[in-house]
């Protein structure tokens, strides 16, 4: 099996490093960050934190140097999905591509470029600490399954899940991945959007603005219910569980805000609000959070111009 990780940031590095430990899986990674690519090729990809090991994989910043692959795992920020697929789609002309991204809408974009798509949701989290090094902040399960809009086969989903589980990343293959996906989206709305505005790690946010997090989550629950999606877990319980296991973890959107990078707000809080508005389920709190984060991003450009 040959797998290409599209986007070797924090989440992509977790998948790449774990799969890189398997003798029967050939792992490639595509990432435009040249220093990261060079460090991986020279020293291997190292995980620290919840796991501590080095995996030897092949990394490239030019997708033309990567051979055709049986599977792709897309782990780029959602706002880069289209550009990433434009660069790598040729690798998967006869392959299946799995998204493990946050938010809503990425699978639809991926489906424009490849023949078969797997929808995925993952809960492990981490952050890049240096080129070639990723700290795994939390562990957790991944759930994947055929994407309804342009499905890969169940056998392909099962095969990829089995490899990931053997590699040390617990992964479940299901027939309908929408429940796990919406569960994670709602959790991210309550965690990421709120953290981006308050600058609070997850557990501390639970102590300070728990009612706000709950209100954000309940709007998402209403949207999922209107869509006929059965959630995998109660998002409220997940928020509280996150307080225990990720008390000082900074959600990815908070990391982006601190680094003054563009966020995924349009596909998380903004994405849920947009879907809700289309189907007649108002999401005023999610919409307000999305608008405020977009305003915050715009404020950085004003400071640069002054």
C-alpha positions as MATLAB code, in Angstrom:
seq = 'XXXXXXXXXXXXXXXXXXXXXXXXXXXXXXXXXXXXXXXXXXXXXXXXXXXXXXXXXXXXXXXXXXXXXXXXXXXXXXXXXXXXXXXXXXXXXXXXXXXXXXXXXXXXXXXXXXXXXXXXXXXXXXXXXXXXXXXXXXXXXXXXXXXXXXXXXXXXXXXXXXXXXXXXXXXXXXXXXXXXXXXXXXXXXXXXXXXXXXXXXXXXXXXXXXXXXXXXXXXXXXXXXXXXXXXXXXXXXXXXXXXXXXXXXXXXXXXXXXXXXXXXXXXXXXXXXXXXXXXXXXXXXXXXXXXXXXXXXXXXXXXXXX';
ca = [
       0.000    0.000    0.000;
       1.293    3.442   -0.917;
      -0.184    6.431    0.946;
       0.415   10.148    0.454;
      -0.295   12.561    3.298;
      -1.408   15.835    1.715;
      -0.354   18.495    4.181;
       2.215   17.443    6.774;
       1.335   19.962    9.460;
       0.371   18.809   12.939;
      -2.442   16.387   12.053;
      -0.782   15.229    8.849;
       2.439   14.540   10.752;
       0.573   12.326   13.229;
      -0.828   10.192   10.401;
       2.422   10.134    8.440;
       4.606    9.201   11.403;
       2.359    6.399   12.595;
       1.902    4.874    9.147;
       5.648    5.229    8.614;
       6.217    2.546   11.238;
       4.535   -0.140    9.124;
       6.732   -2.329    6.925;
       3.949   -2.920    4.390;
       3.009    0.753    3.886;
       5.065    3.167    1.780;
       4.467    6.692    3.075;
       4.947    9.926    1.177;
       4.111   13.422    2.362;
       3.394   16.562    0.380;
       3.893   19.919    2.085;
       4.966   23.352    0.772;
       6.997   24.160    3.913;
      10.471   23.418    2.542;
      12.294   23.490    5.883;
       9.867   20.896    7.272;
      10.280   18.707    4.186;
      14.078   18.937    4.316;
      14.193   18.066    8.016;
      11.933   15.031    7.517;
      14.069   13.714    4.660;
      17.301   14.280    6.571;
      16.377   13.192   10.093;
      13.011   11.442    9.833;
       9.683   12.677   11.179;
       9.721   12.806   14.967;
       6.756   12.715   17.314;
       7.019   13.867   20.925;
       4.462   14.192   23.703;
       1.872   11.406   23.884;
       4.114    9.405   21.534;
       7.878    9.596   21.163;
       9.468    7.998   18.110;
      11.008    8.769   14.723;
       9.563    7.475   11.450;
      11.358    7.456    8.134;
       9.111    8.668    5.321;
       9.582   10.450    2.000;
       8.551   14.136    1.965;
       8.333   16.465   -1.024;
       7.325   20.060   -1.687;
       6.838   19.240   -5.395;
       4.042   16.709   -5.922;
       5.475   15.839   -9.344;
       8.194   13.922   -7.477;
       5.683   11.634   -5.753;
       4.577    8.364   -7.413;
       0.918    7.342   -7.863;
      -0.718    6.336   -4.583;
      -3.414    3.917   -3.456;
      -4.644    6.324   -0.804;
      -4.415    9.977    0.041;
      -5.035   11.511    3.459;
      -5.783   15.219    3.206;
      -4.810   17.093    6.367;
      -4.355   20.675    5.151;
      -6.284   23.589    6.637;
      -9.676   23.673    4.980;
      -8.998   26.984    3.255;
      -6.171   25.300    1.327;
      -8.140   22.231    0.213;
      -8.586   23.332   -3.378;
      -4.985   24.394   -3.946;
      -3.735   21.181   -2.337;
      -5.927   19.050   -4.596;
      -4.901   20.996   -7.684;
      -1.298   20.121   -6.837;
      -1.814   16.446   -5.947;
      -4.938   15.108   -7.707;
      -2.848   13.351  -10.362;
      -1.431   11.086   -7.650;
      -4.853    9.564   -7.022;
      -6.143    8.912  -10.553;
      -6.829    5.339   -9.440;
      -6.866    5.902   -5.701;
      -9.153    6.862   -2.835;
      -8.680   10.099   -0.895;
      -9.660   10.555    2.736;
     -10.198   13.921    4.415;
      -9.375   14.214    8.127;
      -9.928   17.976    8.138;
     -11.982   20.176   10.415;
     -15.274   21.764    9.454;
     -17.664   21.160    6.584;
     -17.296   21.240    2.811;
     -13.826   19.791    2.166;
     -15.062   16.454    0.859;
     -17.139   18.203   -1.769;
     -14.044   20.004   -3.034;
     -11.928   16.831   -2.999;
     -14.647   15.040   -4.978;
     -14.165   17.502   -7.837;
     -10.639   16.155   -8.376;
     -10.529   12.428   -7.573;
     -12.668    9.378   -8.386;
     -13.370    8.107   -4.854;
     -13.612    9.939   -1.519;
     -13.554    8.832    2.116;
     -14.974   11.143    4.778;
     -12.995   11.215    8.006;
     -13.033   12.684   11.488;
     -10.065   12.598   13.840;
      -9.611   13.614   17.465;
      -5.835   13.419   18.102;
      -4.276   16.885   18.248;
      -0.775   18.306   18.127;
       1.439   21.158   17.037;
       4.675   21.518   15.100;
       7.511   22.486   17.454;
      10.335   22.589   14.902;
      10.885   21.505   11.300;
      10.525   17.737   11.253;
       9.137   17.582   14.808;
       5.503   17.365   15.937;
       4.296   17.202   19.528;
       1.236   14.994   19.943;
      -0.847   16.862   22.504;
      -3.745   14.429   22.795;
      -4.707   10.956   21.672;
      -8.097    9.868   20.368;
      -9.951    7.866   17.773;
     -10.453    8.456   14.063;
     -13.598    7.449   12.170;
     -13.783    7.114    8.383;
     -16.298    5.935    5.824;
     -17.406    6.375    2.201;
     -18.383    9.946    1.342;
     -21.952    9.948    0.102;
     -21.311   12.432   -2.722;
     -18.619   10.346   -4.467;
     -17.953    7.266   -2.379;
     -14.928    5.073   -2.143;
     -15.794    1.449   -1.508;
     -16.386    0.161    2.001;
     -13.491   -2.237    1.416;
     -11.150    0.693    0.747;
     -12.316    2.440    3.902;
     -11.862   -0.775    5.905;
      -8.387   -1.317    4.471;
      -7.170    2.168    5.345;
      -8.689    1.973    8.830;
      -7.007   -1.360    9.477;
      -3.603    0.017    8.486;
      -3.998    3.078   10.697;
      -5.072    0.959   13.653;
      -2.104   -1.375   13.210;
       0.103    1.726   13.125;
      -1.153    2.881   16.527;
      -3.916    5.303   15.510;
      -7.239    3.774   16.550;
      -9.466    4.066   13.478;
     -13.008    2.831   12.857;
     -14.494    2.302    9.408;
     -18.255    2.873    9.242;
     -20.901    2.905    6.526;
     -22.167    6.407    7.403;
     -19.468    8.790    8.677;
     -21.763   11.830    8.975;
     -22.534   11.292   12.656;
     -18.912   11.347   13.813;
     -18.157   14.240   11.435;
     -20.964   16.425   12.741;
     -20.086   15.531   16.330;
     -16.549   16.805   15.770;
     -17.738   19.899   13.884;
     -20.028   20.884   16.733;
     -17.255   20.290   19.275;
     -14.903   22.420   17.183;
     -17.455   25.227   16.975;
     -17.638   25.322   20.761;
     -13.890   24.936   21.277;
     -12.063   26.587   18.358;
     -14.205   29.624   17.682;
     -14.513   30.519   21.345;
     -10.793   29.982   21.950;
      -9.887   32.192   18.999;
     -11.764   35.117   20.549;
     -11.026   34.574   24.248;
      -7.433   33.318   23.781;
      -8.179   30.615   26.370;
      -7.016   26.977   26.181;
      -9.856   24.482   26.151;
     -10.005   23.572   29.832;
      -9.694   27.143   31.060;
     -12.394   28.229   28.605;
     -14.637   25.584   30.165;
     -14.173   27.292   33.531;
     -14.708   30.823   32.270;
     -17.230   30.723   29.397;
     -18.872   27.303   29.623;
     -22.398   28.635   29.019;
     -21.267   30.276   25.793;
     -19.638   27.048   24.619;
     -22.864   25.188   25.342;
     -24.985   27.719   23.450;
     -22.691   27.422   20.417;
     -22.892   23.622   20.551;
     -26.678   23.519   20.842;
     -27.079   25.526   17.642;
     -24.990   22.899   15.869;
     -27.028   20.089   17.421;
     -30.179   21.693   16.017;
     -28.664   21.839   12.515;
     -27.548   18.199   12.657;
     -31.011   17.124   13.804;
     -32.648   19.034   10.948;
     -30.324   17.256    8.498;
     -31.332   13.879    9.884;
     -27.865   13.166   11.278;
     -27.545   11.024   14.414;
     -24.619   12.325   16.443;
     -22.032    9.834   17.642;
     -21.749   11.422   21.083;
     -23.243   14.242   23.110;
     -21.123   17.328   22.306;
     -21.683   18.621   25.837;
     -20.039   15.517   27.268;
     -17.179   15.891   24.797;
     -16.581   19.485   25.885;
     -16.366   18.375   29.504;
     -14.163   15.410   28.644;
     -11.837   17.744   26.748;
     -11.489   19.790   29.911;
     -10.023   16.712   31.625;
      -7.674   15.469   28.925;
      -6.761   18.728   27.160;
      -6.934   21.319   29.917;
      -4.135   23.525   28.579;
      -4.384   22.484   24.941;
      -4.710   25.438   22.604;
      -7.189   24.561   19.848;
      -5.805   24.926   16.334;
      -7.719   28.138   15.688;
      -6.202   29.752   18.766;
      -2.772   28.695   17.496;
      -3.612   30.363   14.172;
      -4.762   33.576   15.848;
      -1.640   33.780   17.970;
       0.465   33.337   14.831;
      -1.772   35.745   12.872;
      -2.570   33.103   10.268;
      -5.818   32.790    8.368;
      -8.225   30.554   10.296;
     -10.713   27.844    9.332;
     -13.625   29.850   10.736;
     -15.560   29.808    7.423;
     -15.862   26.018    7.516;
     -16.381   25.625   11.280;
     -18.649   28.192   12.965;
     -19.279   29.952    9.674;
     -19.933   26.674    7.889;
     -22.490   25.490   10.435;
     -24.191   28.906   10.413;
     -24.396   28.909    6.606;
     -25.931   25.428    6.464;
     -28.353   26.361    9.229;
     -29.433   29.474    7.379;
     -30.051   27.459    4.194;
     -32.286   24.913    5.927;
     -34.104   27.346    8.190;
     -32.249   26.773   11.462;
     -30.866   30.123   12.644;
     -27.422   30.019   14.273;
     -26.932   33.614   15.489;
     -24.167   32.820   17.985;
     -22.110   30.798   15.507;
     -22.624   33.529   12.910;
     -21.519   36.206   15.384;
     -18.400   34.252   16.325;
     -17.542   33.732   12.648;
     -18.008   37.423   11.886;
     -15.872   38.487   14.852;
     -13.038   36.138   13.921;
     -13.146   37.417   10.334;
     -13.000   40.950   11.718;
     -10.017   39.999   13.846;
      -8.231   38.610   10.791;
      -8.936   41.818    8.890;
      -7.546   43.920   11.738;
      -4.128   42.371   11.155;
      -4.043   43.739    7.616;
      -4.788   47.232    8.928;
      -1.861   46.991   11.334;
       0.408   45.851    8.510;
      -0.626   48.834    6.382;
      -0.108   51.408    9.144;
];
